[in-house]
């Protein structure tokens, strides 16, 4: 199949498509029509509203209806071929029309789908493709969904006999080793071939493997781990590595290995060809060495077959390529998780699908940056919570070497929100699981499939036990090379009314584990959400059970990780969450009360619920990285837990000194790396130092204030009570002999603010999809960040209009705001904003200008090539 992206030249309208209105108004200014390049999220462009139907669950964004139209010329040479549209994701209930005819509906916004448009096409003419999106049924989720064609779209065409969409599946059958080095990999490739003719056909099938050379960017990214973050207990030997010289010929060219066979395909049907390939001196894929192979399949029609072969004079041919990584996964209670014979503990983070101020838009640059942030800060795994991610996300995980739990659903038949997928689960689950698993199963980064998260039927309500078994069996029918999990949680729900009111879990610790056996029996790895205290009992009741912590809280991560390391049958942990997101607003918030006021504290505990977050709460505020990718304090804490020898120092504002902080279950202390508190000189505040050292010393302006034993039982945290004095605050980690291990400093910023722009890239490609992230900061004359006195900032680009670079997003990480990420104006938060520039298709440089009242403009040139 020939596959080409068709993301350019779509016309969006904020409403249902109407042909006559479209023809009369599409080119008029201010008519509501907008020409754009996909992917696109029309929800992120709207203003938040206090009366939004889903409230804090969606960050006070409201749903709506939108339509996308593309006029696409289909050459006359395509006649006689099969033609498809391939959507990686459309958020909301979608209908696809071609030339006015309805072709199909698609209802699960997170799964890809292909549409056969062959019979609707006018060849040699311009064809009109229309996608109507209904995202108005709210609330439809427990987090921000976005709306629109937020992932990529492709046109695919090929002969009547062709390789099916996502029709190549290569998987490693086994690997043999010599002297602790991989000597031979035995790979099976399953190729699904479709025959759209009225005759049985014999088809020749060949499969070619060639190692894919890494780009300089990939090589640098993969080797850029922070040096003092250790492997957290993983085996240190770099076994299984193969030198690139072992797989090249005498001229230094990468070797290609080809195998072939032939198959019979009935008329108007499909079949699967199985091709076995042995690869000597294979380059294995794992988190340290993410080696990939290009897999190319060629098919050629030999002829028709009745009682004999009748050869075809002009045979149909087709070709399709994908990528693949050679690696083996095993799990058992004695050895835990093994990747290529190496024990692995998963240091994971749960991530939602949005990309911060871009909204739900998925572009390779945004996904790569997200995964690189995880990689550089000690993570080796992510979980797609609670739905299948985009193709671009998985591509980045493959290339950077990050393990993935790929998750299907947040509900089965019992809905968690009135308009969620539970309404359609019974009719659509198989179709949706097939579409994303066949798309994703070549990605070596995916090591576990998850059938769902905190399913309401987990204790047997409805058909829960039967559905869980059915789903796991269906996953294995599509891919038996990976383990299957489901994220199970405590029975705060999921019991019948009588049991829920008199929950046996309160008096019988084993009740939950035994009641859930029929639900969990079908799983290879059992996912536990916030149940790390039950690992011990689970291991005793089920000695062969393998467990992964699919969700955990940040503030107790040291005890959670100790539990992971203690048990061989626990293969890792995924914190909730590693990156902040829109929706579930205020999930990780703190509330401050007068110390000792029990009634106020009691009310504060009630206010911690996300559902109680008042307008304009927008973000969850529960992560290691804010929505712009900047590190938050809990990241320092986590790095220390994982073995980082660094020192991380933060402070709590003096105005909170006499207050008692009540922290959400998912929250973290409200502290920041700040030593600038204008007007608070001489006032007391608390200094928090995260360190794994035996002792911690604190200096102010070169004078030792105090040295304390670092009580590791206090979550690697040493707290100092200090009077604020401007200058330099220094925390020093010491060994038992008083020798410095590491240190960290905070300095007081002056009030002479100016704007500083720091681009991550100054050159991007004119492909309509490349991004440059530009950090916008308020700094003093010494370059120190000013975290007080935030200001309204305005950002703009030169050369506006379709085809030019655009300001795709401009905003801060403030969790409580009613400002719009697409307006070009936003108030800084703790001295920072982020500008995201998205390239157009015109190779013309642009200038980003950021201004604020009373300050000089800051400018930076970006090259679009």
N, C-alpha and C positions, 0 to 999 in steps of 0.2 A: 504494500500500500504506500502511496505517496501521501505524506502528511505535511500540511503547511498551516502555520498559525494564521488565523484570520481575525486578529484582535484589533486591527486598525479600521478606521472609517465606519464606526457604528454611530447611530443617532439615538440619543436617549430622550425620553419624554416622561415626566412625572405623572403618569396616568396610563390607562389602558389605550392600546393602539387603536386609532381610527384612521382608515385609509384616506378619506377625503380631507380630514383635518391635517393629516401628515403631508399630503401633496400641497396643500395651500400654505402651510405655515412653517415647514421644516427649515427653510432658508431665511426666515424673518428674524430679525433681532428682537429679543425679549418675548419670543413666542413660547418659551418654555422648552423648546428643542435645543439639544446640545450635542455637537459632534465630539466624539471622544474615542480614546483608545482603551480597550479592555486590558486587564480587569478593572472593575468599577464597583463601588459601594455607594448607593445613593442615600443610604441611611446616615452615614457619617457626615454627609453634607448638610443635614438638617439641624435645626436647633433643638436642644433638649427642652422638655416641657414638664412642669410640675404635675400635670394631669395625665401624663403618659400611662397607658393602660398597664404596662408591665412594671412600672415604677422602678425601684432600685435594681430589680433583676436585670433590666436592660440598661441601667445607668440613665434612666429617664429619657431614653430615645424612644420614639414612636415608630411603628411600622408604617407601611404604605404600599402603594401600587406604582409600578414603573414598567416601561416598555423599551425594548431595544430593537432597532431595525438596521439591517445592513443590506445594501444592494450589491450583489455579488455576481460577477460575470462568470458563467460556466461555459468553457470552450466546447465547440461542437465535437472535438476529438474525444471528449469524455463519454459520448454516447456509446452505449454498449458496456459501460463499466458500472460498478457499484459505487455509490457516492454516499458518504456519511458526514454528519456533523458530530464532533466529539466535544462535550462540555465537561470540564474538570470540576465544575461546581456552580450551581445557580441557587442563590439563597432565597427561599420562599417557594410557594407553589408556582411552578413554571409550566407554561404551555408554549410549544414550538410550532410556528406556522411557516410554511413555504408557499409563496405566491398566493396567499390567502387561504390555503388549506391547512387545517389542523393536522399535524403529523403525530404528536405525542404530548403527554403530560409527564412531569417529573415532580415528585413531592418531597424527597429528602434532600435538603440543601447541601449536605456534606458529601454526597456520593457522586462520582462521575457517571456520565451516561452517554451512550452513542445513539444517534438517530439515523436510520436509513432513509434518505430523502430521494432515492433513485427515481421513484415513480412520480415525484412532484416537480422535477427539474425541467426547465425549458433550456435545451442545449443551444449554444451559440447566441445566448441572450443574457441580459441582466436579470437575475432572480432576486426576489425580495424575501429575506429571512427576518422573521419577527419573533421575539421572545417576550411574552408578557409575564411579569413577575408579581405575584400577590404575596406580600409580606405583612398583610394587614391583620391577620389573626393573632392577636396579642392578649395575654402573654403566651409565647410559643417556646420559651426556653428559660433557663435559670441564669443566663449570661447574655452578653451582647452577641447577636447573630450577624448583624449587617443585613444588607438587602441588595439584590441585583446579581449580575454576572460577575462575581467577585474572583473567579479563577479563569484560567485561559480557555480559549475556544480554538478548535482546529477543524480544517476540512480534510477529509481522507477520501481517496479514490483509488480504484484498482480494478483489475479484471474480474470476470465472473467467478473465476477460481482464484481465491486469494487467502492470505494469512489473516485470521480474524483479528479484530481490534483487541489489543492486549493478549494476543494469541501465542506469545512465546513465554514459556516458563522453564527456566533452567534451575536445577537444584542439585546440591552436592549429595551424592549417595554415601560416599565414605572417602577418607583420606588415609593414606599409609605414610608411615614415618620411618626414616633411617637416621640413626644418631640424633634423635630429637629434632629432626628437620623434615618438613613435608616433602616426600619424594614423588607421590602420585595422587592426584585427585580424580575420583570417578564421578562424572557429572552426567545427569540425565536431563535432556531437553524435551519437553512436551510442546509440540506445535499444533495448535488448533487451526485447521484448514476448512474453509467454507466452499461449497460447490453450489453456485446459483444457476447451473444449467440443468437441462432435463435428461442428462445422461450420466451413468456411472463413469467415473474418471479414475485413471491411474496417474498418480502424481509423484514426481521425483522430489525428494526433500533433502537439502544439505544444510548443515549447521557449521559455522566457523567461529572459533574463539580466538581473540587476539588481546593481549594485555594492553590496557589503556594507559598511555604515559600521562603523568600528572602535570598540570600546568604549574608555573612558578607560584601562582597565588595559592593553589591547593597545598603545595609542598610547604610553603611558609606558614600557612594557617595550621596545618596539622602538627607542625613541630613547635608551635608557639605557646605550648602550655606554660602556665606560671611555674617557675622552677621549684618553688618551695611548697607546692601542693603535692603531697605524696599520693600513692596509689590506694591508700586507705585499706591496706590489707591484701590487695591483689598480688599474685605472684610476680616477682620483679624480673624474672628471666625473660629476655626477648626471644623465646623459642619460636620456631616455625617461620622465621624470616627467610626469604629467598632473595638472593642477589639478582638484580636485573640482568646481569651478564649470563645467568643460567638459562634465560629464556630468549636469547637473541642468537641470530645466526652469525656467521663469520664476518659479515659486513656490519654487524651491530644493529640490524633491523629486527624489530620484535617479531617473533615467530607467530604464525597463524596455524591453528590446528583445525582441519575440516573433516567432518564425517557425513555420510549420506545414507539414504535408504528410500524405499518407495512405499506408498500406501494407496488403498482403494477408498474412494469416497462415493457414496450413493448420490443419486440425483437429488438436488434441492435439499442437501443436508450438510453435515459437517462431520469431521473425524479428528482424532488426535494421533499424530505421529510421534513415536518415542525414539529418540536418537541418543545413544550412549557415547560418551567421549571420555577418554582417559588423558589427563593432562600431566605431563611429567614436570617436576620442579615447579609446582604451581606457586603463584603469588597469592597468599591468603589474605582475606579481608578480616580486620578486627579494628578495635578502637585506636590501636597504636599504628597500624599499617593498613589504612583503608584502600587496599589495592582493588581495582576494578578491571573487568574484562568487557570488551565490546563483543556482543553476540549478534551475528548476522545470519538470518535464515533466508535461503533462496528456494523457491519452489518452481517447478516447471511441469506443465501438463505433458504426459507421455502419450495418452490417447484414451479413447473410450473402450469400455470392456463390457461385452455381453457374454458370449461363450468363448470369445477370444479377444485379443487386443487389436484394436484398429488405431493405428498411429495417426496423430494429428499433424497435418502439413504445416500449420502455423500455430504452434503451441502457445498457450497463455503462460505468462511468467509473472512472478511477484517476488518482492523482497521486503524484508523488514528487519530493523536493528533495535537492540536494546542494550542495557548494561546489566552486569551480573557480578557478584562477588563470591568467591569460593570460601566457604566457612562451614563448620559443623557446630551444632548446638546440642548439648545434652544436659539434662537435669535429673538429679536424684537427691535423696535426703542426706546421703553421706558426703557427696562431693559438691552439692549445690549446683550452680550454673557453671558449665564449662564451655568456653568458646575456643575451638581448635586446641583442645586439650589443656587450656589455661584456665584456672579458676578465676571467676569474675564476681565481684560484688557490685551491683548496680548503684551508682551514685546518681540518682535520677531526680528530675523535676517534672511536675505536671505543667503542661502548657495548653492554653486555649488557642483557638485558630486566629484570633485577631492580631494585627500588627500595630498596636498602639494607635497613634494619631492618624495612621493610614486607614483605620477601621479594619474591615474584614479583607481588604485587598491582599491577595497573595502574589507577590513577585519574587523572582529568584533572589534578587539582591536583599530583600527584606528578610526572607527565610534564612539565607546564608548568614546574614549578620546575626540573627537571633541564635542560630546554632553555634556560631563561632564564639559568641559571648559565653555560652554554656561551656564550650570546650576549653576556653582560656581560663575559666574560673573553677576548674576541677570536676565538672560534671562529665559523666560518660554515657548518660542515658536520659531520654525524655519519654513522656507518656502523652499521647494525644487525647486530651480530656475534653469531652467524652464522645468523640466522633472522629471519623477518618480525616486525616490532614490533606493538604494539597500535594500534588505531584512535586511541586517545587520544593516544598518542605522536606520531603523524603529524599529528593536528589541532593540537597545540601547535607543531610545526615549521612548519606552514602559517602559523599566526597570528603567529609570532615571526620568521619569515624565516630558516630554517636549511635548507641543502641536505641531502639524504638519499641515501645509497646503501642501497637496500632489498634485503636478501640473503635467499636462499632456503634453502640447505642447508649443513651442515658436512661432509657426506659424500655420496657417490654409493652405489655398491653395496658397496664395501669399507668395513666398519665401522671407526671409530676407538675405539669402546667396545663391549663385548660386546652391550649392549642398545640400541644407538642406531638411528637412522632407516635406516641402511643395510640392516637386515633387511627393510624394507618398501619401499625406494626404488623398485624396479622396478615394483611394482604401483600405487604411490600418487603418484609424482612429478607426473604430469600433473594429477591432481585437486587436489593441494595447490598447485601453481603457479597453476592457474586461479583457485582460491578467493582467494588473497591478492593476486594481480595485479588481478583485477577489483574487489576491494574497494579497492585502494590507488591505482589509476591516475588518479583525479581529483585526487589531492593534488599541487599544484604543487611542493611541497618535494622530492618524489622526482625526482631528475635522472638517476639511473643505476639500472638493475636489475642485481643480481648473482646469477648462477646457483649460486655456491658458494664455499667457502673451503678452500684447501690440500687439495684433493681428492687422495686417494691414487692415483687413476688418471691423474694429470696428465701422466705421461710415457708413457702408453700401456698400462699394465697393464689387464687385463680388457677392458672395452668403453669405456674412458675417452674416447678420441678421438671415437667415435661418439656417446656420451651427451652430451658437451659441445656438439657441433654440434646435436644434436636439441633440447636444452634452449634454446639461444640462439634457434633457429628458432621454437620454440613461444612464447617470450616475445614475439618480434616479431609473431607471429600475433595476440596479445592486445593488444599496444601497440607500434607501430612509431615512436612519437614520442620515445622515449628511447633512449640508447645502452645496450648490454649489456656487462657485465664479468664477470670471475671472478677471485678473489684467488689468484694463483699464487705459489708459494714455491720455494726452492731444493730440489734433489733429494737431501735428506737421507733421503728415502723415495721410493717411487714407481717404483723400478727393479726389474727382475727380480733374483733372488738373485745371479747371477754378476756383473752390472753393479754392484749395490749394494755388493758386497764389494770391487770394483775400480773404484770410481766414476770414470768418464772426466772428470767435472767437475774432478777434482783436477789433471789435466794439460792439459785443453782447455777454456779459459774459455768458448768459444762452444758447447760441447756442450749445455749446459742450454737455451740459447736456441733452437738448431736442433731439438733433440729435442722441444721443446714446441710447435713450429709447428702440428701438426695439432690440438692441444688449444686453442690460442689463436687460430687462424685465423678462427673464427666470431665473435670479439669485436670490438666497436667501440672499447672502451677496455680495455687490458690492466692488470689489477691486479697489482702487485708487492708481496709481503710481504718486507720486510727485504732488498730487492735494489737499494737506491739506488746502490750501487757499480757496478751493471750498466746504469745508464741510458745511459751514453756508448756502450757496445758495442751495446746494443739499438738505439739510434738509428742507428748505422752499418749494422747488419745489416738493420734494418727501418725505412727512412727515413720511411715513412708511419704508423708505429705511434704511437698515443696511449697514454700510460701514466699511471696514478694509483698513488701509494704507498698501498696499502690497509692496510698495517701498518708501523710503525716504532718504534724504541726511544726512550724519553724522554731518556736521558742524552747522546745524540749529536744532539739535534734541531737544533742550529745547523748542523752540516755537512749534515744531511739536507735542511733547508730551503734552504740555499744551493744544493744540487743541484736542488731543485725550481725555484728561481728562475732557475737557469742555463739550463734547457732549456725551450723553448717547447712541446715535445711532452709534457712532464710537467705534468699539470693540478692537482696538489695532493698532500697527504699526510694520512694518518689515523694518529694516534699510538695505540699500544697501552699503556694505554687513557686516555681522558680522565676517566672516573669509576670509582672502585673498585667491586668487586663481590664477591659471595660465590662461593666455589669457585676452582678453579685456585690453591688456597691457597698463599701464599708465593712466587708466581711472581716478584715483584719484591723479594724479601728481600735483606738483606745479612748476611754472616757476618763476625765479627771474630776475627782471629788475632794471635798474637804476631808482631811485625815480624821478618822474616827467617827465620821458621820455614817452610821450603819444604814439608815434609811436612804440616804443619797447613794451609797454604794449599791444597795439593793436595786434601786431604780437604774443605776448605771449598767448593771449586769443585763437587765432587760433591754436596754438601748443598744447593746453590742450586736444584737441580731442584725444580719444584713437586711432583712425585711423591714427593720425599724430605721433604716438610714434615710433621713429626710432629704428632700430636694435642696441643693443640686449635687448630692453625692453621685459620683460617676464611676470611680475605680474601686477594685477590690481592696487594694492596699495591703497585700499579704505576701510580698515576694522578695527575692534577692535582687532583681533588676526592676527599675521602674519602667513605665511604658515606653520610655525613650532609650532604654538600654543602659542607663546609668546605675552604678552599684549602690545598693542600699545597705544599711548596717548589718542586717542579718546575714548578708553574704560573707562579711568578715568573720562572723561567728561560725558559719558553716565551714569555711576554709580552715579555721583553727581545728574544728572537730575532725576534719579529714587529714590533719597532720601538718598543716601550714605552720611554719615557725615564726610567722610575722606577728606584728603587734598592730592592733586596730583600736583606735581611740575615738570616742564619741562623747557628746555632752547632752544633757537635758537642759532646757531653757530655765533660767532663774525664776521666771514667772510661774513655773510649775513646781518649784522646790517644796512648797508647803502643801502640795496637793498629793493625793493618792491616785496612782494610775491603775485603772482597771483595764486589763488587756484582753481583747477577744481571744477565743480559743485558737484562732488562726493568726493572731496578731503578733507583734513584736514591740518591745519598748520603744517609745517615741523619742529617739535620740538621733543626732546627726553629727557629722564631722565639722563642728563649728566652734570657733572661739571668738566670735564677734557678736557682742550683745550691747548695743549702744544704750547708754543710760542705766545700765545695771551694775556699774562699778561698785565693788564691795559687797554685792549681794551673793548669797550662797547658791551653789548649783551642784549637781552630781556629775561626775566624770565616770564613764564606763569604759573599761579596757578589756578587750577580748584577746586572750593569750593562752597558750598551753605551757608557758614557762612556770617554774616553781615560785618565782617571785616577780612582782611588778613594782617599779619605782615611778613616781610622778614628779616632774620638775616644772616650775613656773619661772620663766625668765632666768633660767640657769640655776635656780635655787631648788634644792630638794625639798619637796613638801612632805613626802611620806613614802615608805616602802612597805608593801604588804605581801603576806603569803597569798599565793594565788590558790584559792580554794576551788579545785576542779569540780567539787560536788555542787558548787554554785554556778554550774553551766559555763565554765571557762571564763567567768566574768568577775573582775575586780572593780569595786565601786569606791570612788573617793569623794569626800565632801569637801568642796573647795570654794573659797571666795573669789568671785570673778575679778580679775585684773587684766587689762589688755596687755598683749605681748605674745609670748611664745609658750605654749603648753607642750611638754614632751613626756610621752610614756615610754618606758624602757622595760623590756622583758629580760629577766636575769636568770642565770642558772643557780644551782645551790651554792656555788662559790662566789656569787656576786658578779660574774662576768656577763657582759651584754650579749644577748642573743639577737635581738632586733629592737627597733624603736619606731615611733611614729610621732609626727608633730602636727599641731594646729596653730595657726597664727591669726592675729587680729587684723582684719582688713580695714583700710581707711575708707572714708566716705566719699572720696573723689571718683565716683563711678564712671566707667566708660564701657562700651560694648565690644566684646571680643567674639570673633567668628572663627571656629575651628572645623574645617571640612574634613571628613574621612576620605573623600575623593575630590579631586579637582577636575578630573576628566571622566566623562561617561559616554557610553555609546548612544548614537541616535536611533535607537530601536523602539522607542516609545515605552520601554519597560525598565531601563536602568535607573538607579537611584544614587544620589549623593546625600548623606546625612551631614548636616552642618550644626554643630553645637553652638548655641548662642548663650553667652554668659555676661553677667554684669561683674566686672572686675575693677580693682583699684589700680593705682599707678604702678604697683609692684606685681601686678598680675594675680593677686589673691581674689578668690571668689567672694563676693558680697552676698551673704545669704539673708540679710535683713533688707528692708526697704525695697520690696519688689515693685516693678514698674510695668506699665502697659507698653508692649513692644509692637512695632508694625514691620512686616516683612513684605517685600515685593521683588519681582523679577522684571528685567527688561524684555522686550520682544514677546509680548503676550499673543495669544490666539492659537487656534488649532495647528498642530505640527511643531510648535515651539515648546521648549521646556516649560514645565509648570511647577508651581509651588503645591506639591501634593498634600502637604500637611505642615502646620505650624502650630506648636502648642507646648505646654509645659506638662510635667507629671503631677500637677496638683490634683488630688483625688476628689476635691470638692470645688466644682466650677460650672458655670453655665455658658462658658465661652465656646466658640465654634472652631474646630481644628482646621477648617477650610476657608476661614474668612480672611486670613492674613494678619489678624491682630489677636494678641494673646498676652495675658499678664504673666510675667516670669514667676517661677516658684522656686524659692530658695536660690534665687539668682540665675536660674537656667530656663531655657526653652530649647526646642529642637526645630530646625527647618529641614524638610525633606524635599529635595528637588528631583523631579521625575523628568527624564529626557523626553523630547518629542521625536519627530522624524526628520527635522530640519537640522542640518549640521551648521549651527550658528551659535556662537558663544553667548552666554547670558551673564548678567551680573545680579547677585543677590544683595539687596540693600536692607538693613535693619535699622530702625530709628526709634527714638523715644524722646519724649518731651524734655527739653533741657540738656540733651546729650548730643554729641556729634554722631552723624550717621556712620555706620560700619558697612563696608562693602567687600565683596570677594567675587572674583571672576571664576566662572565654571566653563569648561570646554566641552562642547558636545561634538563628538566626532563620528 
